[in-house]
Amino acid sequence: DNGIVYVDGLPLEEDYINTPTNVREGMIFPMIVEENCIFVMGDNRNSSKDSRSPEIGLVDKREVLGKALFLMFPGTHRGQEKRDFGRIGAIE
């Protein structure tokens, strides 16, 4: 309700998020992530289609083909914002 994401009851420190997280995507929280699945969320949280949507839901680990290692070119929100080139670099 307050826009903070919790994992195992502890709030995540998400200094890369510009706005509180919207949970009104159709899933019911709190949620237990099933074994061998992952819950994914975009960093542009309130404009991302991710595991909060029933259309995506939990992702089976067998469907994960790789891992992002480097951000080459930051996007914008429908072309409405300036690109944040300070984000370019290795992804931790």
ZIZILIN-V405237 format. One record per run of one state. SS is the DSSP state (helix for helix, strand for strand, loop for the rest). FROM is the first residue (numbers start at 1). TO is the last residue. If there is no record, write none. Layout:
BEGIN
ss:SS from:FROM to:TO
ss:SS from:FROM to:TO
END
This chain:
BEGIN
ss:loop from:1 to:5
ss:strand from:6 to:7
ss:loop from:8 to:9
ss:strand from:10 to:11
ss:loop from:12 to:25
ss:strand from:26 to:26
ss:loop from:27 to:36
ss:strand from:37 to:38
ss:loop from:39 to:44
ss:helix from:45 to:47
ss:loop from:48 to:52
ss:strand from:53 to:53
ss:loop from:54 to:58
ss:strand from:59 to:60
ss:helix from:61 to:63
ss:loop from:64 to:69
ss:strand from:70 to:71
ss:loop from:72 to:84
ss:helix from:85 to:87
ss:loop from:88 to:88
ss:strand from:89 to:90
ss:loop from:91 to:92
END
